[in-house]
Amino acid sequence: MEEKINFRFLFIGLLSILLTTLSITLVFHNAFQEQVKGDLKNSTDIIAKNDTFLSDPSRLSIYGGDGIRITLISSDGQILYESSADESQMENHLSRPEIQAALKTGSGEAMRQSSTLGYDTYYYALCLQNGSILRVAMEIRNMYSIFEKTLPLVILIGFLILLVSIFLSSLLTKQLIKPIEVMAQHMDTMEENTPYKELIPFVQTIKEQQKKKMETAQMRQEFTANVSHELKTPLTSIS
């Protein structure tokens, strides 16, 4: 029984560690992702206000860097400027979901898997006054990458928590079992000394079984005494 209780405590502890780690990773990832999206939208709005690049797209180069990728796209999907590649070698972008959304509603966004392992790329597109599309993009660590990066720390913390769980489960198990052992040593008064109310039906059942055994033993004793008496009476008469 003690081993089963210890095992269940450890199982619950390990499951709690796993669920807590996944939950915290998910919460922080979503919070970071939303912050990056907000910053990228603000950056796009700031760039769009300085519309001098409409006559000379190369002026957009001053806004590049720090992991930000800037693309200027015509209303028919042709690349007019690209900060991280040769725009003449790039395919038409009219079918991209963020471009389609920007043409229809004024702005659009999309998330796609990056060519860099462990990253996703967030795209935000804004339709300008002349009908062209200003798109700003940034790579964001995906959840798998964040979890992989924090895995050594998670394992260390999990190991420490596991040691504490083993100690606490052993301590709690002994505290749970000890009153039951004391009750078992005093069978005559165990109904009055029941440590847990959940054990009351069990104790009552044992008491009833003991009572039945005593009644059965008494009946056997009386039966044996009666038979012995009946056998002795004829023998006495004969003698």
N, C-alpha and C positions, 0 to 999 in steps of 0.2 A: 504493500500500500504506500509506504513511504517513497519507494522508488517511482511509483506511478505519479504521485503528487509532484515530486521533483522534476520529473520529465515534462509534465504539463506546464509547470511554472517556466521551465527553460524554453519550451516551445512557444508559449505566449510572449516571453521576453524577446526571442529572436524574431517572431512575427511582428512585434511592435517596432523593433529597430528597423526592419525592412520597410514597413509601411510609413513610418515617420520619415525615413530617408527619402523615399520616393515622393512623399507629400511636400517636404521642404524643397527638394530639387524642383518639383513642378511649380511651386509657388514662386520661388526666386526666378526661375526661368521665365515664367509669364510676366512677372513684374519687370524684369530687365528688358524683355522683348517689347513691352508696351512703352517703356521709357525710350528705347532706341527709335521706335516708330514715331513717337511724339517729337523727338529731337530732329529726326529726318524730315518730318513735315514742316517744322519751323524753319529748318535750313533751306528747304525748297521754296518756301514763301519769301524768305529774305533774298534768295538769288533771283526769283522771278520779278521782284520789285525793281531791281536794277536791270532794266531791259535793254541795256546798251549792247548786249551780246546778240541781239536779234539781227543787227546789221553785220556783226563780226563774231560768229560762234566761238572763235578761238579764245575770246576773252573769258570764256567759262573756265579756262585752265587755272585761273587764280583761285577758284573755289575748290579745286580738287585736293587730294591728299587726305591723310588721317583715315584711310580706309573708305572714303566716300567716292563713289563712281557717278559721274555726271554724263548724261546723254541728252542730246537735243534731237528731236525727231520731227520730221515734217508731217503734215496732216495726212499724207498718203503713205506714211510708214518708212520713208527713206531716212537714213541716219545722216544728220547734218554735222554732228559733233559727238565724239566719244572720248572720254578722258583716259580710258585704260586700254584702248585698242585702235587699230586703223579703221576709221569709219567706212572707208571705201571697200573694205573686205567683209563688211558685215551684211547680213541678210536683212530683208525688209521686216520691220517690227510691227506692222499694222495688225497682225493677228494676236499679238500679245494681250493677255487679259487686262493688264493695267492700262494699256494704251486704248483699248476699246472702251473701258470704263471712263477714262479721261475725256475721250471724244464725246461720249454720251452725257456724262454728268458733270464734267469739269475737273474731276480728279479720280484717280484709281490707284489701287494698291494690289500687290501680289507677293507671295512668298514661294520661292523655288529653291530646290536643293542646289547648293553651290558646288563648283568643281573642286573646292578645297574640302578635304575630308573633315567631317565633324562640324560643318558650317551650313547654314541656310542663308540665302540672299533675299533681303527685303527690298522691294521696289515700290517707290511712290512716284506717281506721274501726275503732272498738273498741266492743264490746257491753258495756253497763253492767248493773249488778245489777237494775235495774228493767225491763230489756228494751229500753230506748232505745239509740240508736247515737250515739256521739260521733265526729264525723269532722273531721279536721284536714287541711288542704291547703296546698300551697306550689308556686309556679311555679319551674321549673328550666329553665335555658337548655338547649336541645337541641343536638345535635352540630353541626348546620348553622350555628346562631347562633354557637357558639364558634369554628368554623372561619372564618366570615365576619369575626368580630371580630379574629382573629389573622392574617387574610390579608395585610394590609400588611407586618407583621413577617416573615411567612413568605416573601413575595416578596423582601424586602430580604436576608434570610439566604440564600435560594436564589440570588439574583444574586451575592452574595459567594462562595458556594460554587462557583457556576458559573465565576467568574473564576479561582478557585484550581484548579478541575478542568481548565480550558483550559490553564493554565500547567503543571500536573503532567502532563497527558496529552501535551503537546508534549515535555516533558522526557523522560518515560518512553519515548515513541515513538522519539526520537532515540537513546536508550540501547539500545533494542531493535534498531533498524535498523543502527546503526554497525558492530557486529561482523559483520553479514551483508555490508555493503559492503566491509569489510576482507577478508573471506573471498573475495568475488567478485574482488578485485584480485589475489589469489594463488591462482589456479585450480590450480596444480601441487601445492600443499600444502594445499588446502582440506580434505581429509579429516582431516588432523592438526590443523587449526585450526578445526574446526567449533565454533561458540560454543554451540549448543544441541543436546542429544541428539535432540530431535525432528527435526532437520534431517539426521541421519545417513543415514536411508534415501534422502532426496532427493540428498544428496551422493554416495552410493554409486551411485545410478542415473546421475547425471551422469558419474561416473568410468567406468562401464561403457559408456556411450554414446561417451565420448571414446576409450576403448580400441577399441571396434568401428570408429569412424571411422578411427583410426590403422591398424588392421588392414586395413580396406577400401582406404585410401589406399596402403598398402604393397603390397597385392595388385595394385592398378591399376598401380603403378609397376613391379612385377616383370613384369606382363603386357605392359606397353608395352615394357619392355626386351627381353623374349623375342621379341615380334613384330618389333621393330626388328632384332634379331640375325638372326632367320630371314629377313627380307627382304634384309639385307645379304649373307648367305652366298651365295645364288644370283647376285646381281649381281657379287660378287667372282669367282665361278667363270666367269661369262660374259666378264668383262673379261680 
